[in-house]
Structures are given as C-alpha cells and as structure tokens.
Amino acid sequence: MKQLLLDIQPAPAPTLQNFVVGSNGELLQTLRGLVESSQGQRSLTLWGEAGSGKSHLLHAVAGFAAERGIDAIYLDAPPADTMSLLEHDLVALDNAQNLSENAQVALFNLFNRYREQGKTLITAVPVAPAQLTLRDDLKTRLAWGLVYQVLSLSDAEKVQALKKHAQERGMKLPEDVVEYCLRHLRRDLPTLVATLDALDDWSLTAKKPVTVSMVRQLVQMPI
C-alpha cells in the first residue's frame, strides 16, 4: 500500500481579522487606532510569552497599514545599518531583545526621530521592558509610550478556537482529539490549527474519520 505522507501546511497570512482575540480586545482596538488615526501616542511595545501572538500582530498591523496606503514594514531584529536608514511611516519591529549593541543605539535614535516626525513605531519583546537585558536608555524608550502584555489564550479559549476553525472547514472534530492535541502537541494556536488542517486533509483523502490514532500517526510522520 502506498504510504500517505502529509505536509502540515503553513498557517494563512497573519491579519487582525484572523487573530484569535481572547483577552486582548483592548490591544486589538489600540492597534487599529494607531493605524487609522494620526492623533495620540505613536509608539507601542508588545510583550508576552512565546506563542502568545506578538509576531502575528506585528505582521498583521503592518499589513493593515499597507492596505490603507501607509508606508509600513515588518522587521525581525535587523542590524544597525538597516534601522539607521528606516524612513517608513510605520515600523513593526519584532524581537527587539535580540538587537546587537549598535542596533540598540540605532533603535534608540529611531525612537527619537519617529517621535519628532509623528511616525509610528511598534516593538515586540518577550518580557516587560524593565526586565530586558538591553541598554537602560533603550528600555526607557520602550516604556515611553503604550505598553501592552499580549495575553495567551486559556485552554478553554484554544478549544473554542479549534472548534470554530473545524466548523468553518466542515470538519467533524471529536472531543478526545482536541484533548489529545492540547496535551501532547505544541500548544501555540498556529501549530494546533495547522495540525487540524493536516488531519482534515488526511481524513478526506483516506475517507476515514479523524481519531486520536490518526493524530499519533501524523505527528510520527517525517515532515
């Protein structure tokens, strides 16, 4: 019998619409407001644990701004010479905790320049600014404007998100499959959703229902 190999497909492009909000409703409204209004605070720092959705939000807000004709860019901890040349209207800077010493100086200068010019700078880090091992002057800048913790979804919210995703695909998703995924797989939502998609594709191809046994076989397959 021909072996069926599955590739877990990448998650769809991050948008503000497909971000699972959970307890982050105020943050989502604030990000929209930064793009849609030219008034008020123009810098924002996001912090939260891995898998909470920080990178999703940075990609999403840069895309949201670009759709509205705003010169926006997403960057992941770029080198100093890249940051020193930035002249966009909105910069979404990920993993600022990984910046080199020179890049930290460049980001400090960028904060000052963007504040003077009324441009928008959004950064993401894993912990609150005061807890970062960065230059003190840069930590002060990161805490200057708005600071939001991106709150991870609770298990109950993840279950609801997975059930909603399965329903949208017309997929029958047994409770024990959801429980198994939450217990044994990586618990970030993109991984869980991608796993569901792969299970659904396999189920349709093999004409078999989705079961815990199928999940076990899937995660043992070479990807």
C-alpha positions as CSV (number, residue, x, y, z in Angstrom):
1,M,0.0,0.0,0.0
2,K,1.3,3.4,-0.9
3,Q,2.3,5.4,2.2
4,L,0.3,8.6,2.6
5,L,2.7,11.4,3.6
6,L,1.2,14.7,4.9
7,D,2.8,18.1,5.0
8,I,1.4,20.4,7.6
9,Q,0.6,23.4,5.6
10,P,1.7,26.9,6.8
11,A,-0.8,29.0,8.5
12,P,-2.6,31.7,6.5
13,A,-1.1,35.1,6.4
14,P,-1.5,36.9,9.7
15,T,-4.2,39.6,9.8
16,L,-6.0,41.4,12.5
17,Q,-9.2,39.6,11.4
18,N,-7.8,36.1,11.9
19,F,-6.1,36.8,15.2
20,V,-7.9,35.0,18.0
21,V,-8.6,37.8,20.4
22,G,-9.1,36.1,23.7
23,S,-8.5,38.7,26.4
24,N,-6.7,41.0,24.0
25,G,-9.7,43.1,22.8
26,E,-8.4,46.4,24.0
27,L,-5.0,45.8,22.4
28,L,-6.5,45.0,19.1
29,Q,-8.6,48.2,19.2
30,T,-5.5,50.2,20.1
31,L,-3.5,48.7,17.1
32,R,-6.3,49.6,14.8
33,G,-6.4,53.1,16.3
34,L,-2.7,53.6,15.7
35,V,-3.2,53.0,12.0
36,E,-6.5,54.8,11.5
37,S,-5.8,57.9,13.5
38,S,-2.9,60.4,13.2
39,Q,-3.5,61.7,16.7
40,G,-2.3,60.4,20.1
41,Q,0.6,58.2,21.1
42,R,2.7,56.8,18.2
43,S,4.8,54.2,19.9
44,L,3.7,50.9,21.4
45,T,5.6,48.0,23.0
46,L,4.1,44.5,23.0
47,W,5.4,41.8,25.4
48,G,4.3,38.3,26.2
49,E,5.5,34.7,26.2
50,A,6.4,32.7,23.1
51,G,3.3,31.7,21.2
52,S,1.1,34.5,22.6
53,G,0.7,36.1,19.1
54,K,3.2,39.0,19.2
55,S,4.7,38.3,15.8
56,H,1.2,37.6,14.3
57,L,0.1,41.1,15.5
58,L,3.2,42.8,14.1
59,H,2.8,41.3,10.7
60,A,-0.9,42.0,10.8
61,V,-0.7,45.6,11.8
62,A,1.9,46.3,9.1
63,G,-0.4,44.6,6.5
64,F,-3.4,46.5,7.8
65,A,-1.5,49.8,7.5
66,A,-0.2,49.0,4.0
67,E,-3.8,48.2,2.8
68,R,-4.6,51.8,3.8
69,G,-1.8,53.3,1.8
70,I,0.6,53.8,4.7
71,D,4.3,53.1,4.1
72,A,4.7,50.2,6.6
73,I,7.3,47.5,7.2
74,Y,7.8,44.4,9.4
75,L,11.3,43.7,10.6
76,D,12.8,41.0,12.8
77,A,15.7,42.3,14.9
78,P,17.6,43.9,11.9
79,P,21.2,45.1,12.0
80,A,22.1,48.6,13.0
81,D,22.7,49.9,9.5
82,T,19.2,48.7,8.4
83,M,17.5,50.6,11.2
84,S,19.5,53.8,10.8
85,L,18.1,54.1,7.3
86,L,14.5,53.5,8.1
87,E,12.1,56.2,6.8
88,H,8.8,54.4,6.8
89,D,5.6,55.8,8.3
90,L,5.1,52.7,10.4
91,V,7.7,50.2,11.6
92,A,6.7,46.9,13.3
93,L,9.9,45.6,14.9
94,D,10.0,42.1,16.3
95,N,12.4,40.5,18.8
96,A,14.0,43.7,19.9
97,Q,15.6,41.8,22.7
98,N,18.0,40.2,20.1
99,L,19.4,43.5,18.8
100,S,23.2,44.0,18.9
101,E,24.7,46.8,20.9
102,N,25.0,49.0,17.8
103,A,21.4,48.1,16.7
104,Q,20.2,49.1,20.2
105,V,21.7,52.5,19.7
106,A,20.1,52.7,16.3
107,L,16.7,51.8,17.7
108,F,17.1,54.5,20.4
109,N,17.8,57.1,17.7
110,L,14.9,55.8,15.7
111,F,12.5,56.3,18.7
112,N,13.6,59.9,19.0
113,R,13.4,60.6,15.2
114,Y,10.0,58.9,14.8
115,R,8.6,60.7,17.9
116,E,9.7,64.1,16.4
117,Q,8.2,63.2,13.0
118,G,4.9,61.8,14.4
119,K,5.6,58.3,12.9
120,T,4.5,55.0,14.4
121,L,7.0,52.5,15.9
122,I,5.7,49.2,17.3
123,T,8.1,46.8,19.0
124,A,7.7,43.3,20.5
125,V,9.8,41.7,23.3
126,P,9.3,38.6,25.5
127,V,9.1,40.3,28.8
128,A,8.1,43.7,30.2
129,P,10.6,46.5,29.1
130,A,12.1,46.9,32.6
131,Q,13.1,43.2,32.7
132,L,15.0,43.2,29.4
133,T,18.8,42.9,29.3
134,L,19.1,45.9,27.0
135,R,20.6,49.4,27.3
136,D,18.9,51.4,30.1
137,D,18.2,54.3,27.8
138,L,16.5,51.9,25.3
139,K,14.4,50.2,28.0
140,T,13.2,53.7,28.9
141,R,12.2,54.4,25.3
142,L,10.4,51.0,25.1
143,A,8.3,52.0,28.1
144,W,7.8,55.6,26.9
145,G,4.6,55.1,25.0
146,L,1.9,52.4,25.3
147,V,2.9,49.1,26.7
148,Y,0.6,46.0,26.4
149,Q,1.0,42.4,27.5
150,V,-0.2,40.0,24.9
151,L,-2.2,37.6,26.9
152,S,-2.0,33.9,25.9
153,L,-5.3,32.1,25.3
154,S,-6.6,29.9,28.0
155,D,-7.1,26.2,27.3
156,A,-10.9,26.9,27.1
157,E,-10.3,29.7,24.5
158,K,-8.0,27.4,22.5
159,V,-10.6,24.7,22.5
160,Q,-13.3,27.2,21.2
161,A,-10.9,28.5,18.6
162,L,-10.1,25.0,17.3
163,K,-13.8,24.0,17.3
164,K,-14.7,27.2,15.4
165,H,-11.9,26.5,12.8
166,A,-13.1,22.9,12.4
167,Q,-16.7,24.1,11.9
168,E,-15.6,26.6,9.2
169,R,-13.9,23.7,7.4
170,G,-16.9,21.4,7.8
171,M,-14.7,19.1,9.8
172,K,-16.0,16.7,12.5
173,L,-13.7,17.1,15.4
174,P,-14.1,14.7,18.3
175,E,-13.5,16.0,21.8
176,D,-10.8,13.4,22.6
177,V,-8.8,14.6,19.5
178,V,-8.9,18.2,20.9
179,E,-7.8,17.0,24.3
180,Y,-5.0,14.9,22.9
181,C,-3.7,17.8,20.8
182,L,-3.7,20.1,23.8
183,R,-1.9,17.5,26.0
184,H,0.7,16.2,23.6
185,L,1.4,18.8,20.8
186,R,3.0,22.2,20.9
187,R,0.3,24.4,22.5
188,D,0.6,27.5,20.3
189,L,-2.5,28.1,18.2
190,P,-0.8,28.2,14.8
191,T,0.6,24.7,15.4
192,L,-2.7,23.4,16.6
193,V,-4.6,24.9,13.7
194,A,-2.1,23.6,11.1
195,T,-2.3,20.1,12.7
196,L,-6.1,20.2,12.4
197,D,-5.9,21.2,8.7
198,A,-3.5,18.3,8.0
199,L,-5.8,15.9,9.8
200,D,-8.8,17.1,7.9
201,D,-6.9,16.7,4.5
202,W,-5.8,13.2,5.5
203,S,-9.3,12.3,6.7
204,L,-10.8,13.4,3.4
205,T,-8.2,11.6,1.3
206,A,-8.3,8.4,3.3
207,K,-12.1,8.6,3.7
208,K,-11.7,7.9,7.4
209,P,-12.9,9.8,10.4
210,V,-10.4,11.9,12.4
211,T,-9.3,10.0,15.5
212,V,-6.6,10.1,18.2
213,S,-4.9,7.3,16.4
214,M,-4.7,9.4,13.3
215,V,-3.1,12.2,15.3
216,R,-0.5,9.9,16.6
217,Q,0.4,8.6,13.2
218,L,0.5,12.2,11.8
219,V,3.0,13.5,14.3
220,Q,5.3,10.5,13.8
221,M,5.4,11.0,10.1
222,P,8.5,12.8,8.6
223,I,7.7,16.4,7.7
